């Protein structure tokens, strides 16, 4: 398996003029300073699947975003 992943990484990097492993620059760590930044970050993380239409709601309860949430 390791050989297949390495071969694909080499192929992908040559094709797209990249270096390193495939996910090296995708994920980054940043320090969150202040409550307002933390609130924006939490909202972004929770709403991202909804805005990207990756989440359609719970089966049998499509109009509520979380169990126990009131309208």
C-alpha positions as CSV (number, residue, x, y, z in Angstrom):
1,X,0.0,0.0,0.0
2,X,2.8,2.4,0.9
3,X,4.3,1.9,-2.6
4,X,1.0,2.7,-4.3
5,X,0.6,5.9,-2.3
6,X,4.1,7.0,-2.9
7,X,3.8,6.3,-6.6
8,X,0.5,8.3,-6.8
9,X,2.1,11.2,-4.8
10,X,5.1,11.3,-7.2
11,X,2.7,11.2,-10.2
12,X,0.5,14.0,-8.8
13,X,3.4,16.2,-7.9
14,X,5.0,15.9,-11.3
15,X,1.7,16.6,-13.1
16,X,0.9,19.7,-11.0
17,X,4.4,21.0,-10.4
18,X,4.3,20.5,-6.7
19,X,6.7,19.1,-4.1
20,X,6.1,17.3,-0.8
21,X,3.2,15.2,0.4
22,X,-0.2,15.9,-0.9
23,X,-1.7,17.6,2.1
24,X,1.3,19.6,3.3
25,X,-0.2,23.0,2.8
26,X,-4.0,22.3,3.0
27,X,-4.3,22.3,6.8
28,X,-2.8,25.0,9.0
29,X,-2.8,25.8,12.7
30,X,-3.5,29.3,13.8
31,X,-3.8,30.9,17.2
32,X,-7.3,32.2,18.0
33,X,-7.1,35.4,19.9
34,X,-10.2,37.0,21.4
35,X,-13.8,35.8,22.0
36,X,-15.1,37.4,18.8
37,X,-12.6,35.4,16.6
38,X,-13.5,32.2,18.5
39,X,-17.2,32.8,17.9
40,X,-16.7,33.4,14.2
41,X,-14.5,30.2,14.0
42,X,-17.1,28.1,15.8
43,X,-19.9,29.3,13.6
44,X,-17.8,28.7,10.5
45,X,-16.9,25.1,11.5
46,X,-20.5,24.3,12.3
47,X,-22.1,25.9,9.3
48,X,-19.6,24.9,6.7
49,X,-21.2,21.5,5.8
50,X,-24.6,23.2,5.6
51,X,-23.4,26.0,3.3
52,X,-21.5,23.6,1.2
53,X,-24.6,21.4,0.9
54,X,-22.8,18.4,2.3
55,X,-25.4,18.0,5.0
56,X,-29.1,17.8,4.2
57,X,-30.5,17.4,7.8
58,X,-31.3,14.4,9.8
59,X,-33.5,11.7,8.2
60,X,-37.1,12.1,9.5
61,X,-36.3,15.6,10.9
62,X,-35.0,17.6,8.0
63,X,-35.9,21.1,9.1
64,X,-34.0,21.1,12.4
65,X,-30.3,21.6,12.5
66,X,-29.6,19.8,15.8
67,X,-31.4,17.4,18.0
68,X,-33.2,19.2,20.8
69,X,-33.1,22.5,19.0
70,X,-36.2,24.6,19.3
71,X,-37.7,26.7,16.6
